[in-house]
Structures are given as structure tokens and as C-alpha cells.
């Protein structure tokens, strides 16, 4: 359908007053309207139904009406259904509608790419793009590349990122500001900050999104010094800018800096949002600042701000870590639609900071509720849940229960154990005076046990909260004996590093790292554990700030030169 035909069609619809349902008599109504005009009442009401469609079930009904009436063959209506289907997160339905459209245009292709970018299958956006491109009739525009590059960002795949960047260059849209911002965000998420910096320096025009995207990329690769320097140099800041830096310091293991930035934000007159509240509550929780956390909670109550599951979970975590389990449980019990994160916060609170048996009972309540619900809404425990459960067994010296839960984790729930789970089991054995069994389970850990991806800092913080003191001595003895037998085995050094890390013995971590460097002990291929040296830097951000000064000065100089 051409633009002229589409405009004519819309004019026909809206020029006829009888098509608009109203509770009041229409003074323009005339009984002499033709039957053809009355026939148009169905399309108009359908258009209104589409625009106000509340859920995908009603969308299915509207689509069925369009199909039976023959209107679905009209590209105007098919594209309308396609556009509205993306809002309900059903990617299969979106693609099926797209397949029904003859000769779909760029708008339709962009709609599907956008749907994939918001789905759990962002890689399919890239696959879909190149499939359609190979047909020869599709010419992408700048609106194509914003969601496409966003999909690459979610994937974190630098190879796909560079491939799509090349496509943007090929079709001449790489100089569009939204595309350049998407490129910076994409390369930041892929950890290729030097590519993001190259795009930033070469941009003739920058906006607030540009700066936020680049600073967020710096934070993602732990370049907090560079991020902070650029943050200070920003011509203007919004709440997103502040949230990026606050969350960066929080994830970098320095909640004190996060709270310091929050105070500066308040002084600057910037009003925070939900993300700010959650980050500040988490910072208070991690730094044991209960008084400040309560002040934030009081502010929420005093100002009548609407609570939600994210804020409530942060409050549960705050009070649990501060050993105020009664307050945490009161908030938890009021949450109606609990998700796994919420359950984990309360279970870990009981298991690590409160009564271990209360934690195990709450775990069974979660499993029982999931069994009753069944289907898509059921909640299954994950690896974090079982860290809490096994920690509770170790604290309460429940040997039989601990062995049973460890078996359930692998056999029933299909969760692959990592260092955290073996460490809890080893400490359980130590606590019941089965030192030989503790040594055996640590010795027999598979080579891939350390693969806990980018959540290493989470495990270190979590296990350090368990305060297994006796197990540290056992773990240290086992690791050093294994190293003595096989000085070239990387896994044995990794075990020793993990033991020291969860005990907070950072000087020993640095010492072992130095020994590894002198002996040229390198990481085994395909090992994805974040280097514990990075953890030390993340917990000592002040050192990281000083290291990045020269790099940030050079970057600012480049930007100033480019702008002049």
C-alpha cells in the first residue's frame, strides 16, 4: 500500500462521523449515510481496539476477526497487529505475523528486530537481520541498527558487534547520533572499551546519552578511575549518570564511595529514582550502615512512595545483613508476588545471620509452593539458594541433611556445584569433626569448579559472611599440600586463592599471585573465573582511581581537541 492510498484509507475512516461510537447524539449524524459507510464501522472499532488492547489474548481475538473478515490481507492491518504484538513479549507470535505479510517493508523488519532485542533470544536479531538482508529487497536504515546493536550489547559478543558495525558503515548510517550512541553502549557491554572510545572521540556531536553510555562501559570493565574523571567532566548530568557511578562503586566492592556519591547527588538537587533507592539500600547493607539504611526506609514511608518487590527485597537484604531478622521477615511476609531473588534474600538471611533451621524451613516452604503452583509461575531454587541451605547445614551441624540437599541440588534441580557449594560441604564436615572427608571433597573438586563467571565477587562476599574459620585452615593445608605435589597445576593455586579470598586474607591473595607470576603459572584455557587480582582492586578502588588518571587525562585531551 502506497502512502497516498494509506492516507486516502485513513481519510475515509475518520471523515465519516458515524464510525465513532459515542454516548451522546452526534449532531452530524444523518440517516442518509450509505451502507458502505456503516460497513466501515467494524474497521474503525477494530483500530480503536488495537490501540487499547490490554493483553495478548485480546490481540489474538482481534487478529482472528481480521482474518475472518479478510482485512488481515491488507498490509495496513497486518502491520498494526505486528506492531502491537511486540508489546506483549511473545516473539513467536510476532514472527508468525511477520511471515504472513507479503513483501514486508523496512518498518516490519525493524519491528521484528526490536522484538528480538527485548526477548531472551537477542542473538536471533542478528540472524534474522542477515537472513532478510540476503533476500535482496531489504534496505536497512538508522532505526534498524539501534535495536540490532542493542542485541549485540545483550549478547556481549564482540565478533557480532564488529560485524553489525560494519553493516552500519556499509549503509551510510554510522554518523547518525542514535547509532553512534548504540555503538558506544554495545562496545562497552562487550568489554571492548577502546573501540567505544574511538567512536566517542570521532563523534562531531555528543549528547547526554553519549556520555552516560561511555561511562557505563568504563564501569563495566572496572575502569572506575576513567569513569569518575569523565563523570566529573560531563557538561550536564541526570539521574542516570549518578546511578551509573553509584552502582559502579557498589559492584566494585566499595559501598562507601557509592554512599558518598549519593550524598553529592542530593546536594546537587538531583532527585533519585527506584534504581537509586535500591543501590543506596544495597550500599548500606554491604557497609553495615544500618542507621543510614533506616533513614532511607523512613524517607520512603514518610513520602508515601509506592513500594515494589525490588525495593522490598533490598530492604529485606539490608535488615537481614544487619541481623534484624524480625524486621526483614515482616517486610518479606507482606510481599505478595515473590520472585526467586526475594526468596533468596530471606533464606540467606536466616541461614547465614539468623537461625539456620528457620532458613531451611523457609526453603521447604518455597519448594512446596512451587510444587503446588506448577507450570510457568513456579519458582525453582538456584545455586545461590543452595549456598544458603548448605551454609545452614554447616552452621547447625546437620550432616545427613547437608548431604541430602547437595544430592538434591545436582540430581533433582540439575544445578552444577561450584566452589561455593564444595566449600560449604567441606566446612560442614569440619564442624562435625570429619576432617578427612572435608579434605577429600576439596581434593576431588572437578577442574571446572571455579567457573562462576562474573559473579565471583558475589561468591566471595557471600562466603565471607558465613565466617567459616576452621575450614580456612583445612583448605589452606589441602591446597598447599597439593601445590607441593604438583607445583605447575593452576587449579591448586586457584583453590588456595579462593580459600584466602573468602576469608578476606587479601595480603595472602597478593602473595600467592606473586608466586604464580614468578613460577609463570597461567590460567588454563576456557577458564572464565574473574581473576582474584581484580577482586582485590575492586575492593580497593582508591588504587584503581590513581592508576587510571593518566589514561583519563589523555582521553579528555583527545575529546577537547576534537571539539575545538
C-alpha positions as CSV (number, residue, x, y, z in Angstrom):
1,X,0.0,0.0,0.0
2,X,1.4,3.4,-1.0
3,X,1.5,6.4,1.2
4,X,-1.2,8.1,-0.9
5,X,-3.5,5.0,-0.6
6,X,-2.9,4.8,3.1
7,X,-3.8,8.4,3.6
8,X,-6.9,8.0,1.5
9,X,-7.9,5.0,3.6
10,X,-7.4,6.8,6.9
11,X,-9.3,9.9,5.5
12,X,-12.3,7.6,4.6
13,X,-12.3,6.2,8.1
14,X,-12.1,9.5,10.0
15,X,-14.2,11.6,7.7
16,X,-17.2,9.5,8.5
17,X,-18.7,10.6,11.9
18,X,-21.0,7.6,12.1
19,X,-17.9,5.4,12.7
20,X,-17.1,7.0,16.0
21,X,-19.0,5.4,18.9
22,X,-20.2,8.0,21.4
23,X,-22.6,8.1,24.3
24,X,-24.0,11.4,23.1
25,X,-26.1,12.0,19.9
26,X,-23.9,13.1,17.1
27,X,-25.2,16.4,15.6
28,X,-23.5,15.5,12.3
29,X,-25.4,12.2,12.0
30,X,-27.7,11.7,9.0
31,X,-29.9,8.7,8.2
32,X,-28.9,9.1,4.6
33,X,-25.4,7.6,5.1
34,X,-24.8,4.7,2.7
35,X,-24.5,1.0,3.7
36,X,-20.8,1.2,2.7
37,X,-20.3,3.8,5.4
38,X,-21.8,1.5,8.0
39,X,-19.6,-1.3,6.8
40,X,-16.6,0.8,7.8
41,X,-17.7,0.9,11.4
42,X,-16.0,-2.5,12.0
43,X,-12.5,-1.5,10.9
44,X,-12.7,1.7,12.9
45,X,-13.8,-0.1,16.1
46,X,-11.0,-2.6,15.4
47,X,-8.5,0.2,15.1
48,X,-9.6,1.5,18.5
49,X,-9.5,-2.0,20.0
50,X,-5.9,-2.5,18.8
51,X,-4.7,0.8,20.2
52,X,-6.3,0.0,23.6
53,X,-5.5,-3.7,23.6
54,X,-4.6,-4.7,27.2
55,X,-3.2,-8.2,26.7
56,X,-2.2,-10.7,24.0
57,X,-5.3,-12.8,24.5
58,X,-7.5,-9.9,23.2
59,X,-4.9,-9.3,20.4
60,X,-5.5,-12.9,19.3
61,X,-9.2,-12.2,19.2
62,X,-8.8,-9.1,17.1
63,X,-6.4,-10.9,14.8
64,X,-9.0,-13.7,14.4
65,X,-11.7,-11.1,13.4
66,X,-9.4,-9.5,10.9
67,X,-8.6,-12.9,9.3
68,X,-12.2,-14.0,9.1
69,X,-13.2,-10.6,7.6
70,X,-10.4,-10.7,5.1
71,X,-8.9,-7.4,6.4
72,X,-5.7,-9.2,7.6
73,X,-4.6,-9.5,3.9
74,X,-4.4,-5.7,3.9
75,X,-0.8,-4.7,4.9
76,X,-2.1,-1.8,6.9
77,X,-3.9,-4.1,9.4
78,X,-1.2,-6.8,9.4
79,X,1.4,-4.2,10.3
80,X,-0.8,-2.8,13.0
81,X,-1.1,-6.3,14.5
82,X,2.7,-6.8,14.2
83,X,3.4,-3.5,15.9
84,X,1.1,-4.3,18.9
85,X,2.3,-7.9,19.2
86,X,5.8,-6.7,20.2
87,X,4.4,-5.1,23.3
88,X,3.4,-8.4,24.9
89,X,6.8,-10.2,24.7
90,X,5.6,-13.1,22.6
91,X,8.3,-13.3,20.0
92,X,6.9,-16.4,18.3
93,X,3.6,-14.6,17.6
94,X,5.5,-11.5,16.3
95,X,7.5,-13.6,13.9
96,X,4.4,-15.6,12.8
97,X,2.6,-12.3,12.0
98,X,5.6,-11.1,10.1
99,X,5.6,-14.2,7.9
100,X,2.0,-13.5,6.9
101,X,2.9,-10.2,5.4
102,X,3.6,-10.1,1.7
103,X,6.6,-8.1,0.8
104,X,7.3,-6.7,4.3
105,X,8.9,-3.3,4.3
106,X,11.7,-1.9,6.4
107,X,9.3,-0.9,9.2
108,X,8.2,-4.5,9.6
109,X,11.7,-5.8,9.6
110,X,12.7,-3.2,12.2
111,X,9.8,-4.2,14.4
112,X,10.8,-7.8,14.5
113,X,14.5,-6.9,15.2
114,X,13.3,-4.7,18.0
115,X,11.1,-7.6,19.4
116,X,14.1,-9.9,19.3
117,X,16.3,-7.3,21.1
118,X,13.9,-7.2,24.0
119,X,13.4,-11.0,24.1
120,X,15.5,-13.8,25.7
121,X,17.0,-14.5,22.3
122,X,18.9,-11.4,21.2
123,X,21.2,-13.4,19.0
124,X,18.2,-14.2,16.8
125,X,18.0,-10.5,15.9
126,X,21.4,-10.7,14.2
127,X,20.5,-14.0,12.5
128,X,17.1,-12.5,11.3
129,X,18.8,-9.4,10.0
130,X,21.2,-11.2,7.8
131,X,18.5,-13.6,6.6
132,X,16.3,-10.8,5.5
133,X,19.3,-8.9,4.0
134,X,20.2,-11.9,1.9
135,X,16.8,-11.7,0.2
136,X,17.9,-8.6,-1.6
137,X,14.8,-6.4,-1.1
138,X,15.5,-5.0,2.3
139,X,17.4,-1.7,2.8
140,X,18.1,-1.0,6.5
141,X,18.0,2.5,8.0
142,X,19.2,4.1,11.2
143,X,16.1,2.7,13.0
144,X,17.3,-0.8,12.1
145,X,20.6,-0.5,13.8
146,X,19.6,0.9,17.2
147,X,17.9,-2.4,18.2
148,X,20.3,-4.5,16.3
149,X,23.3,-3.1,18.1
150,X,21.4,-3.3,21.3
151,X,21.0,-7.1,20.7
152,X,24.8,-7.3,20.2
153,X,25.2,-5.5,23.5
154,X,23.0,-8.0,25.3
155,X,24.9,-10.9,23.7
156,X,28.3,-9.4,24.7
157,X,29.8,-10.8,21.6
158,X,32.5,-8.5,20.1
159,X,32.6,-10.5,16.9
160,X,28.9,-9.9,16.1
161,X,29.3,-6.3,17.3
162,X,32.0,-5.6,14.8
163,X,30.1,-7.3,12.0
164,X,27.0,-5.2,12.7
165,X,29.2,-2.0,13.0
166,X,30.4,-2.8,9.5
167,X,26.8,-3.0,8.3
168,X,26.1,0.4,9.7
169,X,29.1,1.8,7.8
170,X,28.1,0.0,4.6
171,X,24.6,1.5,4.6
172,X,25.8,5.0,5.5
173,X,24.1,5.5,8.9
174,X,27.1,5.3,11.1
175,X,27.2,9.1,11.5
176,X,23.7,9.2,13.0
177,X,23.8,10.2,16.7
178,X,21.5,7.4,17.9
179,X,23.6,4.8,16.0
180,X,26.8,6.2,17.4
181,X,25.4,6.1,21.0
182,X,24.3,2.5,20.4
183,X,27.8,1.6,19.2
184,X,29.3,3.1,22.4
185,X,26.9,1.1,24.5
186,X,27.4,-2.1,22.5
187,X,31.2,-2.0,22.7
188,X,31.0,-1.1,26.4
189,X,28.8,-4.2,27.1
190,X,31.2,-6.3,25.0
191,X,34.2,-5.1,27.1
192,X,35.9,-3.5,24.2
193,X,36.2,-0.1,25.7
194,X,39.0,1.0,23.3
195,X,36.5,0.7,20.4
196,X,33.9,2.6,22.3
197,X,36.5,5.4,23.0
198,X,37.4,5.5,19.3
199,X,33.7,6.1,18.4
200,X,33.4,8.7,21.2
201,X,36.5,10.7,20.1
202,X,35.4,10.8,16.4
203,X,31.8,12.0,17.1
204,X,31.2,15.5,15.9
205,X,28.3,15.8,18.3
206,X,27.6,14.3,21.7
207,X,24.6,14.3,24.0
208,X,23.8,13.1,27.5
209,X,23.2,9.6,26.3
210,X,26.6,9.5,24.7
211,X,28.4,10.4,28.0
212,X,26.2,8.0,30.0
213,X,26.8,5.1,27.6
214,X,30.6,5.6,27.6
215,X,30.8,6.0,31.4
216,X,28.7,2.9,31.8
217,X,31.0,1.0,29.5
218,X,34.0,2.1,31.6
219,X,32.3,0.9,34.8
220,X,31.5,-2.5,33.2
221,X,35.2,-3.1,32.5
222,X,36.1,-1.8,36.0
223,X,37.8,1.4,34.7
224,X,36.3,3.3,37.6
225,X,39.0,5.9,37.6
226,X,38.4,6.8,34.0
227,X,34.7,6.7,34.5
228,X,34.8,9.0,37.5
229,X,37.1,11.5,35.8
230,X,34.8,11.7,32.7
231,X,31.7,11.9,35.0
232,X,33.2,15.0,36.7
233,X,33.9,16.5,33.3
234,X,30.3,15.9,31.9
235,X,28.7,19.2,30.8
236,X,25.5,18.1,32.4
237,X,24.3,15.1,34.4
238,X,21.0,13.4,35.1
239,X,19.8,10.8,37.5
240,X,21.0,8.0,35.1
241,X,24.5,9.4,35.2
242,X,24.6,9.4,39.0
243,X,23.1,5.9,39.1
244,X,25.8,4.5,36.8
245,X,28.6,5.7,39.1
246,X,26.8,4.8,42.3
247,X,26.1,1.3,41.0
248,X,29.6,1.1,39.6
249,X,31.3,1.6,43.0
250,X,28.7,-0.7,44.6
251,X,29.5,-3.5,42.3
252,X,33.2,-2.7,42.6
253,X,33.0,-3.5,46.2
254,X,33.2,0.0,47.6
255,X,29.8,0.9,49.1
256,X,31.4,3.8,51.0
257,X,32.2,5.6,47.7
258,X,28.7,4.8,46.5
259,X,27.1,6.5,49.5
260,X,29.5,9.4,49.2
261,X,28.3,9.9,45.6
262,X,24.7,9.7,46.7
263,X,25.2,12.5,49.2
264,X,26.8,14.6,46.5
265,X,23.8,13.9,44.2
266,X,21.4,15.0,46.9
267,X,23.4,18.2,47.4
268,X,23.3,18.8,43.6
269,X,19.5,18.8,43.8
270,X,19.1,15.7,41.7
271,X,16.0,13.6,42.6
272,X,16.7,9.9,42.7
273,X,14.5,7.1,41.3
274,X,13.9,3.5,42.1
275,X,17.3,2.4,41.0
276,X,18.9,5.0,43.2
277,X,17.0,3.8,46.3
278,X,17.9,0.1,45.6
279,X,21.6,0.9,45.1
280,X,21.7,3.1,48.3
281,X,20.0,0.4,50.4
282,X,22.4,-2.2,49.0
283,X,25.4,0.0,49.8
284,X,24.1,0.5,53.4
285,X,23.7,-3.3,53.6
286,X,27.2,-4.1,52.4
287,X,28.9,-1.5,54.6
288,X,26.8,-2.3,57.7
289,X,25.3,1.2,57.8
290,X,22.0,0.3,59.3
291,X,21.3,3.8,60.5
292,X,21.6,5.3,57.0
293,X,19.5,2.4,55.6
294,X,16.8,3.1,58.1
295,X,16.8,6.7,57.2
296,X,16.2,5.8,53.5
297,X,13.4,3.4,54.6
298,X,11.9,6.2,56.7
299,X,12.1,8.6,53.8
300,X,10.1,6.1,51.6
301,X,7.4,5.7,54.3
302,X,7.2,9.4,55.1
303,X,6.8,10.5,51.5
304,X,4.3,7.8,50.7
305,X,6.4,6.4,47.9
306,X,4.8,3.3,46.4
307,X,6.7,0.2,47.3
308,X,7.5,-2.7,44.9
309,X,9.2,-6.0,45.0
310,X,12.7,-4.6,44.1
311,X,12.8,-2.1,46.9
312,X,11.2,-4.5,49.4
313,X,13.9,-7.1,48.5
314,X,16.6,-4.6,49.1
315,X,15.1,-3.8,52.5
316,X,14.9,-7.5,53.3
317,X,18.6,-7.8,52.4
318,X,19.5,-4.7,54.5
319,X,17.8,-5.9,57.7
320,X,19.0,-9.5,57.2
321,X,22.6,-8.5,56.9
322,X,22.2,-6.2,59.9
323,X,20.9,-9.2,61.8
324,X,17.5,-7.6,62.2
325,X,15.7,-10.7,61.0
326,X,12.4,-9.8,62.6
327,X,12.1,-6.6,60.6
328,X,13.3,-8.4,57.5
329,X,10.7,-11.2,57.9
330,X,7.9,-8.7,58.5
331,X,8.7,-7.0,55.2
332,X,9.1,-10.3,53.4
333,X,5.7,-11.6,54.6
334,X,3.9,-8.5,53.2
335,X,5.3,-9.1,49.7
336,X,2.6,-10.7,47.6
337,X,4.2,-11.9,44.4
338,X,7.7,-13.0,45.5
339,X,10.3,-13.9,42.9
340,X,13.4,-16.0,43.4
341,X,15.6,-13.1,44.3
342,X,13.2,-12.2,47.1
343,X,13.1,-15.7,48.4
344,X,16.9,-16.0,48.3
345,X,17.3,-12.8,50.3
346,X,15.2,-14.1,53.2
347,X,16.5,-17.6,53.0
348,X,20.1,-16.4,53.1
349,X,19.2,-14.0,55.9
350,X,18.0,-16.9,58.1
351,X,20.7,-19.4,57.0
352,X,23.7,-17.1,57.5
353,X,22.7,-14.4,60.0
354,X,19.8,-15.9,61.9
355,X,18.5,-19.3,62.9
356,X,19.7,-21.9,60.3
357,X,16.6,-24.1,60.9
358,X,14.3,-21.2,60.1
359,X,16.2,-20.8,56.8
360,X,15.8,-24.5,56.0
361,X,12.1,-24.3,56.8
362,X,11.6,-21.3,54.6
363,X,13.4,-23.1,51.8
364,X,11.0,-26.0,52.1
365,X,8.1,-23.5,52.0
366,X,9.4,-22.2,48.7
367,X,9.8,-25.6,47.2
368,X,6.3,-26.7,48.4
369,X,4.7,-23.5,47.0
370,X,6.4,-24.1,43.7
371,X,5.1,-27.7,43.7
372,X,1.6,-26.6,44.3
373,X,1.7,-23.9,41.6
374,X,3.5,-25.8,39.0
375,X,3.7,-24.5,35.4
376,X,5.3,-21.3,34.4
377,X,4.8,-19.4,37.7
378,X,6.7,-22.0,39.8
379,X,10.0,-20.9,41.4
380,X,12.9,-23.3,41.5
381,X,15.9,-22.8,43.7
382,X,19.2,-21.8,42.1
383,X,22.9,-22.1,43.0
384,X,22.6,-19.1,45.4
385,X,19.7,-20.7,47.2
386,X,21.8,-23.8,47.9
387,X,24.7,-21.8,49.2
388,X,22.4,-20.6,51.9
389,X,20.9,-24.1,52.5
390,X,24.4,-25.8,52.7
391,X,25.7,-23.0,54.9
392,X,22.7,-23.5,57.3
393,X,23.5,-27.2,57.5
394,X,27.2,-26.4,58.2
395,X,26.2,-23.9,61.0
396,X,23.7,-26.3,62.5
397,X,26.0,-29.4,62.0
398,X,23.2,-31.2,60.1
399,X,25.4,-33.8,58.3
400,X,22.6,-36.0,56.9
401,X,20.5,-33.1,55.7
402,X,23.5,-31.4,54.1
403,X,24.4,-34.5,52.1
404,X,20.8,-34.8,51.1
405,X,20.5,-31.2,49.9
406,X,23.7,-31.5,48.0
407,X,22.4,-34.5,46.2
408,X,19.0,-32.8,45.5
409,X,20.9,-29.8,44.1
410,X,22.6,-31.9,41.4
411,X,20.1,-34.8,40.8
412,X,16.7,-33.1,41.3
413,X,17.4,-29.5,40.3
414,X,20.2,-30.1,37.8
415,X,22.5,-27.4,39.3
416,X,26.2,-27.9,38.7
417,X,28.1,-27.3,42.0
418,X,30.8,-24.7,42.1
419,X,33.5,-23.7,44.6
420,X,30.9,-22.1,47.0
421,X,29.0,-25.4,47.4
422,X,32.1,-27.6,47.9
423,X,33.4,-25.0,50.4
424,X,30.2,-25.2,52.4
425,X,30.2,-29.0,52.4
426,X,33.9,-29.1,53.4
427,X,33.1,-26.8,56.4
428,X,30.1,-29.0,57.3
429,X,32.5,-32.0,57.5
430,X,34.9,-29.9,59.6
431,X,32.2,-28.8,62.0
432,X,31.2,-32.5,62.7
433,X,34.9,-33.5,63.1
434,X,35.1,-35.3,59.8
435,X,38.3,-33.5,58.7
436,X,39.4,-36.3,56.3
437,X,36.1,-36.1,54.4
438,X,36.5,-32.3,54.2
439,X,39.9,-32.8,52.7
440,X,38.7,-35.4,50.3
441,X,35.8,-33.3,48.9
442,X,38.2,-30.4,48.3
443,X,40.8,-32.6,46.7
444,X,38.2,-34.2,44.4
445,X,36.6,-31.0,43.1
446,X,36.5,-31.1,39.3
447,X,38.8,-28.9,37.3
448,X,35.9,-26.7,36.2
449,X,34.6,-25.9,39.7
450,X,35.9,-22.3,39.6
451,X,33.7,-21.4,36.7
452,X,31.4,-19.0,38.4
453,X,31.7,-16.4,35.7
454,X,31.4,-12.7,36.5
455,X,29.7,-13.3,39.9
456,X,33.0,-14.2,41.6
457,X,32.7,-11.1,43.9
458,X,29.2,-12.2,44.9
459,X,30.5,-15.6,46.0
460,X,33.4,-14.1,47.8
461,X,31.1,-11.7,49.7
462,X,28.6,-14.4,50.4
463,X,31.1,-17.0,51.7
464,X,32.9,-14.4,53.8
465,X,29.6,-13.7,55.5
466,X,29.4,-17.4,56.6
467,X,32.6,-16.9,58.7
468,X,33.9,-20.5,58.4
469,X,37.1,-20.0,60.4
470,X,38.1,-23.7,60.9
471,X,37.6,-24.5,57.3
472,X,40.2,-21.9,56.2
473,X,42.9,-23.8,58.0
474,X,41.9,-27.1,56.4
475,X,41.5,-25.5,52.9
476,X,44.9,-23.9,53.2
477,X,46.6,-27.1,54.3
478,X,45.0,-29.1,51.5
479,X,45.8,-26.5,48.8
480,X,49.5,-26.1,49.9
481,X,50.0,-29.9,50.0
482,X,48.5,-30.3,46.5
483,X,50.8,-27.5,45.2
484,X,53.8,-29.2,46.8
485,X,53.0,-32.4,44.9
486,X,52.2,-30.6,41.6
487,X,53.7,-27.1,41.5
488,X,52.6,-26.5,37.9
489,X,48.9,-27.2,38.4
490,X,46.9,-23.9,38.0
491,X,43.8,-25.4,39.7
492,X,45.6,-26.0,43.0
493,X,46.7,-22.3,43.1
494,X,43.1,-21.3,42.3
495,X,41.9,-23.3,45.3
496,X,44.3,-21.6,47.6
497,X,43.4,-18.2,46.2
498,X,39.7,-18.9,46.7
499,X,40.3,-20.0,50.3
500,X,42.2,-16.8,51.1
501,X,39.6,-14.7,49.3
502,X,36.6,-15.9,51.1
503,X,38.5,-15.4,54.4
504,X,39.3,-11.8,53.4
505,X,43.0,-12.5,53.7
506,X,44.0,-10.2,50.8
507,X,47.7,-10.0,51.7
508,X,47.9,-13.8,51.2
509,X,46.0,-13.5,47.9
510,X,48.6,-11.0,46.7
511,X,51.4,-13.2,47.9
512,X,50.1,-16.3,46.1
513,X,49.6,-14.2,42.9
514,X,53.2,-13.1,43.1
515,X,54.4,-16.7,43.5
516,X,52.3,-17.7,40.5
517,X,53.8,-14.8,38.5
518,X,57.4,-15.9,39.4
519,X,56.6,-19.5,38.6
520,X,54.8,-18.5,35.4
521,X,51.6,-20.4,36.4
522,X,48.9,-19.2,34.0
523,X,45.2,-19.7,33.7
524,X,44.0,-22.8,31.9
525,X,42.2,-22.2,28.6
526,X,38.5,-21.5,28.7
527,X,38.5,-20.7,32.4
528,X,36.1,-17.9,32.9
529,X,36.6,-17.1,36.6
530,X,37.3,-13.4,37.2
531,X,40.9,-13.0,38.3
532,X,41.1,-12.6,42.1
533,X,43.6,-9.8,41.5
534,X,40.7,-7.9,40.0
535,X,38.7,-8.5,43.2
536,X,41.5,-7.0,45.3
537,X,41.4,-3.9,43.0
538,X,37.6,-3.8,43.1
539,X,37.7,-3.8,46.9
540,X,40.5,-1.1,46.9
541,X,39.1,1.3,44.4
542,X,41.3,4.1,45.6
543,X,44.3,2.3,44.0
544,X,42.3,1.9,40.8
545,X,41.5,5.6,40.7
546,X,45.1,6.5,40.8
547,X,46.1,4.0,38.1
548,X,43.5,5.5,35.7
549,X,44.5,9.2,36.0
550,X,46.9,9.2,33.1
551,X,44.5,7.4,30.8
552,X,41.5,9.6,31.6
553,X,43.6,12.8,31.1
554,X,44.6,11.5,27.7
555,X,41.0,10.8,26.8
556,X,39.8,14.2,27.9
557,X,42.6,15.8,25.9
558,X,41.5,13.9,22.8
559,X,37.9,14.9,23.3
560,X,38.8,18.6,23.9
561,X,41.0,18.6,20.7
562,X,38.2,17.0,18.7
563,X,35.6,19.5,20.0
564,X,37.7,22.6,19.2
